[in-house]
Amino acid sequence: MPQDFIREWDAHLAHEKRRSDHTRRAYVATAERFCAFLSEHRGGAVDASMLATLGANHLRAYLAVRRDDGLGNASAARELSALRGFLRFVGGSNASVPQLRGPRVRKGLPRPVAPDEALALARDVEEKARSGWIGARDFALLLLLYGAGLRIGEALSLTGAALPLGDTLRVTGKRGKTRVVPILPAVADAVARYAEACPRPITKDRPLFLGARGGALDPGVVRAAVRSARRALGLPERTTPHALRHSFATHLLAGGADLRSLQELLGHASLASTQVYTAVDAAHLLDIYRTAHPRAE
């Protein structure tokens, strides 16, 4: 049954590949959609022997259906990558994965948020929260993303063992890789204020950032609050929690940080991932030049 090897693949992604929960859910959903498509497209049960006979035309047909659903180039490329991994896993060492060139994806540059905009965003989220402690929580979380360059998943995986925050914080990132990031006094103060206001005890084995009902905070709650705040402030749609991490990187680079240090602070596996911020900084300088230089027009 397809469900059997999809479950096995999910376990493989979790324990051997050490993929994040978000990535696992996306990859498993892609595999489930693909198997449902094959069942209708080819008829009959989907099993390992059927998957072994697939050609590039089957992948192409699946992506065409997904395109009709409104899938863009970047998402199509991610789904194709997931399917290759899935077919390789099901086929084992003798797997023959169909070769199909993925759609061309234009790599967009991260859009940094100005320091005053980042602070205004965090304050607006805090002010609109339904209670004081939730406002303090969201303000502390957003300051942590901007002040330390954390991914939202990294911040939400912190436990009460991190308290009280000192000058540095050990963070577990993608694939279980740990790194140490510096903590600004303003960030530590915001987290301490939240911890004091929280109506539930934050113990060493519980999440640092708690939801309204006492469980782990759902990242969707934070993203929704940021969406509301950015509309109220007139900020662009790209102003997301992850954009605060981009801003951290861009502002450090503009302040003189070298790429290797920035790579360590961000937890990037390769320097190539960090080098995109040089383009961001160059774009920012060009904007300043065009605005300020009398001969720029």
C-alpha positions in Angstrom: 0.0 0.0 0.0 1.3 3.5 -0.8 0.6 4.5 2.8 3.1 2.0 4.1 6.1 3.2 2.2 5.0 6.9 2.6 5.1 6.3 6.4 8.5 4.6 6.1 9.8 7.5 4.0 8.5 10.0 6.6 10.4 8.1 9.3 13.5 8.1 7.1 13.3 11.9 6.6 12.9 12.4 10.4 15.5 10.0 11.8 18.1 9.6 9.0 17.9 12.8 7.0 16.9 14.8 10.1 14.6 17.1 8.1 12.5 19.7 9.9 8.9 19.0 10.7 7.8 21.5 8.1 9.9 19.9 5.3 8.7 16.4 6.3 5.1 17.5 6.1 5.6 19.1 2.7 7.5 16.1 1.3 4.9 13.6 2.6 2.1 15.7 1.2 3.8 15.7 -2.2 4.2 11.9 -2.2 0.6 11.4 -1.2 -0.6 13.7 -4.0 1.7 11.9 -6.5 0.4 8.5 -5.6 -3.2 9.6 -5.8 -2.4 11.1 -9.3 -0.8 7.8 -10.4 -3.7 5.7 -9.1 -6.1 7.7 -11.3 -3.7 8.4 -14.2 -2.5 4.8 -14.7 -5.2 2.9 -12.9 -4.7 0.2 -10.3 -2.8 0.0 -7.1 0.4 2.1 -6.6 3.2 -0.1 -5.3 7.0 -0.2 -5.5 7.0 -2.2 -8.8 4.8 0.5 -10.5 7.0 3.3 -9.2 10.0 1.5 -10.6 8.6 1.7 -14.1 7.9 5.4 -14.2 9.4 7.7 -16.8 10.0 11.4 -17.1 6.6 11.7 -18.9 4.8 10.6 -15.7 6.6 13.3 -13.6 5.9 15.8 -16.4 2.2 14.9 -16.4 1.9 15.3 -12.6 3.6 18.7 -12.7 1.3 19.8 -15.4 -1.7 19.0 -13.2 -0.1 20.8 -10.3 0.5 23.8 -12.6 -3.2 23.9 -13.4 -3.7 24.2 -9.6 -1.6 27.3 -9.7 1.8 26.0 -8.6 4.6 28.4 -9.3 8.1 27.7 -10.6 9.8 27.6 -7.1 7.1 25.3 -5.6 7.2 23.0 -8.7 11.0 22.7 -8.4 10.6 21.8 -4.7 7.9 19.2 -5.5 10.1 17.6 -8.2 13.0 17.4 -5.7 10.8 15.8 -3.2 9.6 13.2 -5.7 13.1 12.3 -6.8 14.0 11.7 -3.2 10.8 9.6 -2.6 11.4 7.5 -5.7 15.0 7.0 -4.8 14.0 5.8 -1.3 11.3 3.4 -2.5 13.5 1.9 -5.2 16.5 1.4 -2.9 20.1 1.1 -4.1 18.9 0.0 -7.6 16.5 2.8 -8.1 16.3 4.4 -11.5 14.9 7.9 -11.0 13.5 9.5 -14.2 15.6 12.5 -15.3 13.6 15.7 -15.8 14.9 19.2 -15.8 13.2 21.3 -13.2 11.6 24.7 -13.9 14.0 27.6 -13.9 13.7 29.5 -10.6 14.7 33.1 -10.4 16.5 33.6 -7.1 15.0 36.6 -5.4 16.9 38.7 -3.0 15.8 39.0 0.6 14.1 42.3 1.4 15.5 43.7 4.7 13.3 45.5 7.1 14.7 48.8 8.4 15.6 48.8 12.1 12.8 51.3 13.0 10.3 49.3 10.9 11.3 46.1 12.7 10.8 47.7 16.1 7.5 49.3 15.0 6.3 46.0 13.8 7.1 44.3 17.1 5.4 47.1 19.1 2.3 47.0 16.9 2.0 43.2 17.4 2.4 43.7 21.1 -0.2 46.5 21.4 -2.8 44.5 19.4 -2.4 41.3 21.4 -5.5 40.1 23.3 -3.7 40.1 26.6 -0.6 41.7 28.2 1.5 38.5 28.5 0.7 37.5 24.9 1.8 40.9 23.7 5.0 40.6 25.8 5.6 37.1 24.3 5.2 38.2 20.7 7.4 41.3 21.2 10.1 39.2 22.7 9.9 36.6 20.0 10.1 39.1 17.1 13.0 40.9 18.8 14.8 37.5 19.1 14.3 36.9 15.3 15.7 40.3 14.4 18.3 40.7 17.2 19.8 37.2 16.9 18.9 36.1 13.3 17.0 33.1 14.4 14.6 31.2 12.1 11.1 31.1 13.7 11.3 27.4 14.1 14.6 27.7 16.0 13.1 30.3 18.3 10.0 28.2 19.0 12.1 25.1 19.7 13.8 26.9 22.6 12.9 25.6 26.1 12.8 27.2 29.5 16.4 25.9 30.0 17.5 28.9 28.0 16.5 31.3 30.8 17.8 33.6 31.9 19.3 34.7 28.6 22.9 35.7 28.9 25.3 37.3 26.4 25.1 34.3 24.1 22.5 31.6 23.2 23.1 28.1 21.9 20.6 27.4 19.1 19.8 24.1 17.3 19.1 24.7 13.6 18.5 22.7 10.5 19.6 19.0 10.6 20.4 19.3 14.3 23.3 21.7 13.7 24.0 23.9 16.7 25.5 27.3 16.8 26.1 30.1 19.3 24.6 33.5 18.7 25.1 36.8 20.6 22.1 38.2 22.6 21.6 42.0 22.8 20.6 43.3 26.2 17.3 44.6 24.8 16.5 41.1 23.5 17.3 39.5 26.9 15.2 42.2 28.7 12.2 41.5 26.4 12.4 37.8 27.0 12.8 38.3 30.7 9.7 40.6 30.7 7.7 38.0 28.9 8.8 35.1 31.2 7.8 37.2 34.2 4.4 38.1 32.7 3.6 34.5 31.5 0.8 33.1 33.7 2.1 29.6 33.4 5.4 28.2 34.7 8.1 28.0 32.1 10.1 25.0 33.1 13.4 23.7 31.6 11.6 20.9 29.7 8.8 23.0 28.4 8.7 25.4 25.4 10.0 28.9 26.2 7.2 30.5 24.0 3.8 29.2 25.1 0.5 29.4 23.3 -2.6 30.9 24.9 -3.7 27.4 26.1 -0.3 26.5 27.5 1.0 24.3 24.7 3.8 25.1 22.3 3.2 28.3 20.3 2.0 27.7 16.7 4.1 29.7 14.2 0.9 30.4 12.3 -0.3 32.5 15.2 2.9 34.7 14.9 2.7 35.0 11.2 -1.0 36.1 11.4 -0.1 38.8 13.9 2.7 40.0 11.7 0.4 40.2 8.7 -2.1 42.3 10.6 0.7 44.6 11.9 2.4 45.1 8.5 -0.9 46.1 6.9 -1.6 48.6 9.6 1.9 50.1 9.2 1.9 50.1 5.4 4.8 47.7 5.2 5.3 45.4 2.1 3.9 41.9 2.0 7.5 40.5 2.2 7.6 41.8 5.8 7.4 38.4 7.5 8.9 36.9 10.6 11.6 35.4 8.3 12.3 38.8 6.8 13.5 39.9 10.3 16.3 37.2 10.0 17.2 38.6 6.6 17.4 42.1 8.1 19.7 40.9 10.9 22.1 39.5 8.3 21.9 42.5 6.0 22.5 45.0 8.7 25.4 43.1 10.1 27.0 42.9 6.7 26.5 46.7 6.2 28.1 47.2 9.6 31.3 45.4 8.5 30.7 41.8 9.4 32.6 39.3 7.2 30.9 36.5 5.3 32.4 33.7 7.3 31.3 35.2 10.6 27.8 35.8 9.1 27.7 32.2 7.9 28.3 31.0 11.5 25.7 33.3 13.0 23.0 32.3 10.5 23.8 28.6 10.7 24.2 28.2 6.9 25.7 24.9 5.8 27.6 26.6 2.9 29.1 30.0 2.2 27.1 30.2 -1.0 23.9 30.6 1.0 25.4 33.5 2.9 26.7 35.3 -0.2 23.3 36.3 -1.3 23.4 39.0 1.3 26.3 40.8 -0.5 23.8 41.4 -3.3 21.2 42.7 -0.9 23.7 45.1 0.6 24.8 46.3 -2.9 21.2 46.8 -3.8 20.7 48.9 -0.7 23.7 51.1 -1.4 22.5 51.6 -5.0 19.2 52.8 -3.7 20.9 55.3 -1.5 23.1 56.4 -4.4 20.1 56.9 -6.7 18.3 58.9 -4.1 21.1 61.1 -2.9 23.5 61.6 -5.7 22.8 64.7 -7.8 24.0 63.0 -11.0 22.2 59.7 -10.4 19.3 60.4 -12.8 
